[in-house]
Structure formats: C-alpha cells, structure tokens
Amino acid sequence: MKSIVTSVSTIFNGNQKAYIYILVSKKWEAVYVGQTNDALGTLGRLSSHMQPNGAFRKNFENKIGIGLEKANDVMLLSFVLPSKSEFINAGSSYREAVEYLVQKELQIIRGNLDPSFKVISNVRYIDLASKSIVKKCARKIVNKFKEKYEYL
C-alpha cells in the first residue's frame, strides 16, 4: 500500500467511535465502502480487509481482476459517525444504513468524477436509511469524499 489518506486524525481509535470508511484505488478505478466500530478503528478493519480472505481483497481481485499487491495506490478515507449510541453500539443497523446510502450515492456520481470508478463493495438495504440523521450523515460523507477525491 502506497499511502493512507484520512479525514480524521483518530483512524486507529475505535474507543466509543464508529466510522464509515472508503478504500480507493484511482489507478485501478475501484472504491470500496464499509463501516466499523472496531476497537482498533478503521486501521483495524483495513488489516482485516488485507488478509487472504478479507472482503476488500476478495472483491478487488474478483471484480478488478488483478492481485491486490499490484494495487500500490490503495488509500483509506475515514469518516467519524456521530457519537450517539445508535452508531457506536454493538448493533450495526445505523452504520449499515449510512454505508448503504454512501455506496448508492457513489454509484450515482462516479461518472462525474475523474477517473470514474467501479464500486466493488456489497451492501444491503436497511430500512433505517430513510431516517433523517442517517441521510444527513451519508450526505456529509459523500460531499467530503467528492472534495478529497480529486486530490488523492
């Protein structure tokens, strides 16, 4: 991995924090969206994704068609979710709802970004995606992603 870029300074801190994270390879035009409240923050999740059976590794290799080791530009963008119990507790429904909306919006806007990209993560619809707090979080994350993507 060449570099890690983040929107927060506490990507290693999962203590009472939850995140939406986006893994990006501009060279291979791939984006992966995930969520976590892992005790090791998004760096802990990144480590899991790099394992032989990690979801990012498997999706990247299956959908992009090359070994992950050839992707020397993978970057991690981390977005802290509100410190409300709905987001930081063991249940993942609120985080998954934000993850769903972020991924769907990135699929819509990807053609407007240069380079365009393929969304390689999988997500399922969660009814909580219709809640205003979830929509607001997702909108902020997508806007921050658009601001940063050009400079990655």
Salt bridges, closest charged atoms under 4 A:
GLU61 OE2 - ARG57 NH1 3.23
GLU69 OE2 - ARG57 NH2 2.96
GLU96 OE1 - ARG124 NH2 3.06
